[in-house]
Amino acid sequence: MIAFLTAVLASGVRTGTSVLFATLGELFTERAGVLNLGVEGMMLMGAMTGFGVTWLTGNPWMGILAAMVVGGMMALLHAFVALVLRAEQVVSGLALTFLGSGLSAVLGSPLVEVRQVDRIPTWPVPFLSQIPVLGPILFDHNFLVYIGFLLVPLCWFWIYRTRQGLELRAIGENPAAADVQGIKVMRQRILYVAFGGVLAGLGGATLSLALTPTWVEGLISGQGWVAVGLVIFAGWDPIRAMFGSYLFGALRRLPIDLQNFARFRANPSLGYFTGMLPYLFTIVALLTVSIGDIGRRWGAPAALGRAYGREARDAGPAGVRFPPATPPCPPDPARCASWWSRPPASSATRAATCAS
């Protein structure tokens, strides 16, 4: 039993790495207040690009780099539509998924016949890989798994222990207040959206170059949507995102490992049931945090999914904009503090408050 659990956990770490990269990328994107539902499309393009470039160059690291560039470019497309043009972010993200699915299917059709490419090498860590139980689980993987191990604490440190992380949380919670403090809200949002796309492309390439070194249409199999759900499950925290990703990887690998037991080999329906467990887990997590105000208490950025422009700074406390003819409040905090503490009933009330 110990050997079985060790194999499942080791496979979960290996399989969950691709989802981990995509989850961390979406986490940064949503922390900046932008919702990107195009993770599936970016992962598909990253997987196809990484596999194709590796086949052409014979260098899997060149494939990884190309996948990250393509993922970042697709994310910039979403940033242009959703942030610059201020289109609906949900619609833009869905369109990005459809675009990535179609492009990867068309451009990757010649790669379906390719049966062998160089893959990311595996490197057992000397001495540590020989530790019973922990060695195979943590220290006997390909290089991308170790990059995932390092990336999680770096992301946590960036978000919670740096000034840049404080600015990131500010533009996701209250972009108007961040703008008043001199933070370039639009620029930072675009950069974080692009960074999320880079990690999504890396996640797709991890799948096609390290886990299953091949390319077929729809290789990602919904893992991009799982990444979006894991961000919510993790409460927008990198540490919890890591555990959620590895748990998903273990559940996804479980049906294969269970084939070693005669009962599961004799009853194929059990295999179908265990195969849906990772996706069921994601759905339950999404439903849980969607009940009432749980999502807000769980850590959702207050401005998530809301377009922002500098004119939004003239909005009231509840986001209510005043008519253009309304006289502006003078910039004296002592004279206007009472106005900001409660929504004014009308334009006349606001003018009277400022004049008092």
N, C-alpha and C positions, 0 to 999 in steps of 0.2 A: 504493500500500500504506500509506503514511503517513497519507493521508486516511482510509482505512478503519480503521486502528488508532485514530486520533484519535476517529472517530465511535463506535467500540465503547467506548472508555474513557469518553468523555463520557456516553454512554448508561448505562454501568455506574454512574457516580457518581449520575446522576439516578435510575435505577431502584433502586439499592441504598439510597437514603436512607430509604425506608419500612422496610426490613429493619433498617437501622442503628438507628433509634429504638427498635424493638421489642427488638433485641439488647441495647442499652444498658440498657433497662428491666429485662429479665430478668437481666442481669449484676448489677445492684444487688440485685435480689431474691435471687439465689443467693448473692451475697457475704454477705448477712445470714443465710444458712443456711436459706432457704425455697425449695423447689422449686415453681414454678408452671408447670404444663403447659397453662394456659388462655390462653396468648398468642394462639393462633389465634382463639378466641372474642372476646377483648378487641379484637383488630384488626378483626374483622368488625363488632362493634358500633360501634367508632370510625369505620370507613369509612361505615357506614349513617347514623349520627348526624350526622357532619360533612356528608355530602351532603344529608341532609334539612334540617338547619338552614340551610345555605347556600341551598337552594332557597326556603325560607320567608322568610329575611331579606334575601337578596341580598348578604350579606357573608360571604366565605369565612373571614375570621378569626373570626367568631362560630361558624362551623361547626367550625373547629379547636379553639376553646375548649370547645365542647360535647362534642366527641369526647374530649378529654382528661378532662373531668369524668366522662363515662360510663365510660371505661376505668378511672379511679381507683375509681369506685364498684363496678365488677365485681371489681377486685382486692381491695377491702375485704371483699367477700363471701367471697372465698377465704381472706383472713386470718382472718375470724371462724370459718370452719369448720375451717381447718387449725391455727390457733394458739390460739384461745380454746377451741374444742371439742376440739382435738387429734385431729381426724380424719386419716386417711391423706392425705398431701399429694398423692400421685400421683392417687388417686381423686378428690379435690376438684378438682384441676386439669383432669382429663379431663371431669368434670361441668361445669366452667365453660366448656370448649370447646363441649360439646354445647348448653349453655344459650345461649351467644352465637350459635352457628350457627342454632339454632331461632328465637330472638328476632329476629335480623337478617333472617331470611327472611320471618317473618310481618309484622313492623313495617315492613320495607322494601319489601313488595310493591307499594304504590302508587307508589314511586319508580322502579320499573323503566321506566315509560312516560316519565319525565322525560328529555329529550334534551339540555338545555342549562342549565348553571348557571355562575355566575361561578367562575373558578378562581384559584388562587394565581398572582400575576403573576410574569413572568420579568424579571430585572434584570441585564443585562450590566454588569459592573463597568467603569467608565470606564478607558480605557487598558489595564488588565490583560487585558481580554477580547480585545484585539487582538494579544496576544503569540502568535506561531506555536506551534501544538501545545498548549502549556499553557493558553492563553487559552480555547479552546473546552472543554477538559477540566475546568477548575477555576473559571472566572470568567464563565460564560454560562449561568446556571441560575435556577430560581425561588428565592424567599427561603428556603424550607424547607431547601434544600440548604446554603445558607450557615449556617443555624441548626445543621445537623448538623456542619458544619466547626467551629463554635465549641463545640458541646456536648462533643465528644470530648476536647479538652484540658482542659475544665473538669471532666469526670468523672474523668479521670486525676489531676488535681491534687487533687480532693476525696478520692479513695481513698488516694493515696500521700503527700500532703503536708499533710494537715490532721488535727487531733485527732479530728474527726468521722469521718474515713476510717479512722483507727486503731481507733476504737470499732466501726465497721462490720466491719472485718476480725476484730476480737476476737469479736463475737457470732456470726460465721460459723465461726470456728475452735474456740472454747471458750466457749460461752455461760455456763457455770458460773463460770469464772474472771472473765469480764466482769461478771457479776452481783455477785460478791464485791467487785469494785472500785467498785461503786456505779452501774454502767451499767444503765439501764432496758432490759433485753433485749427484753421483750415489746413495749414501746412503740416502740422503734426498729425492730424487725422489722415491725410493722404499718405504720409510716410508709414503710419502704423497699418493702414489697409494694405499697402504694398508689402510690408514685412509679413503680414499674415498670409498673403499670397505666396511669398517665397517659401514659407514653412509648409504650406499646403502642397506646393510643387515638390518639395523635398519628401513629404509623406508619400506622395504618389510614386516617386522614383524609388523610395525604399521598398515599396511593394513589388515593383517590377524588376528590381535589380538585386534585392537581398532576400526577399521571402519566396517569391515565385518568379524566377527569372524567365519571364515570357510575356507576351502581349496578346491579349484578346480583347475584343470589344466589351466594354462594361466590366473591366477587371476590378474596379474599386468596389463594386457590389454594395453600394449604399454606405460605405464607411465615411464619406464626407458628411452625410446627414447625421451619422452617429457622432461625429466630431462636434457638430453644432449642439447636439443634445448633451454631450459630455461637458461642454463649457458651462451649461446651466447646472448640470449635476454637480460639478466641481465648485459651484459658487464663485466662478471667475477667479479661482485660485490655482496657481500652477502645481502645487504639491498634490492637491486633491485631483487635479486633472491627470497627473501621472498615475495615481492609483486607479482611477476610473478607466484609463486607457489600458492598463495592464489587466484589469479585471475583464474588460471587454475582450482583450486578446485571448485570455484563458478560456472564457466561455465560447469564443469562436473556434478555438482549437479542440475543445472538449469532445465534440462528436467523433473526431478522428481518433483520439486516444482511447475512447470508450470501445472502439472496435476490437480491442484486445480481449474484451470480455465476451464469453460465449452467449450470454443472455442478449446482449445488444446485437451481436451478429445474427442471432436467430429472430430478432424482432426489429425489422427496419423502421417501423413507425417511431420507435424510441429515438432513432437517429434524426428523424425529421423534427421531433420535439426539441431535442437538445440543440439542433441547428438554429432554431428560432430564439433560443434563450438570450443571446447578446442583444438582439433587436428588441425583444420583449423588455429586457432590462432598461434599454434606452427609453422606450415609450413610457414605462412606469416612472422613471426619473423625471421625464418631462411633465407628465401629468401631476406628479407630486408637487413640484415647485410652481405649477400653474394654478394651484388652488388658492383662491383668496389673495392675500398679500404675502404669501410665502416667498414668491420670487423676489420681491423687494427686500424682505428681511434676509434672504439668502445671499444678497450682495449684488443684485443687478444694478448696473449703472443707471442713474436716474434719467439721463438724456439718451439712452440707447434707442437707436432708430429714428431720432429726430434730427431733421436738417437744421443747420444753424447758419445765420448770416449776421453781420454786425448790426443790422437794424433791429435784431431781436433784443438788443440791450435796452431798447426803449419799452419792452414789454413789461407788464405788471408782474406781481409775485406769482400769480397763477398762470402766467403765459398769455394774459389778455392784453391785446394791443389796443392803444387808445387812438381815437380818430386823429388824422394828420393835423386838423385845425386846433387841436388841444395845445395850449401854451406849455412849453417845457418847464419842468421843475428846476429852480436854480440849484447850482451845484453845492449848496451849503448843507452839509449833513445835519447840522443842528436844526435847521428850519424845515427839513423835509423828512426827518426820521420817522415822524408819525405817519406820513403817507406810505412809506414802504412797509410799515408794520401791518397794514390792513388794506384790502382792495377798496379803492374809492368807488362811490356809488355812481358818479357821473363825471363828465369833463369839468363841469362847474365846481364840483366838490374838490377835484384835484387842484384847480386854479386857486380856489379859496384857501386850501391847505398850504400851497406854496407861497401865497401872498401874506399869510399870517405870521 
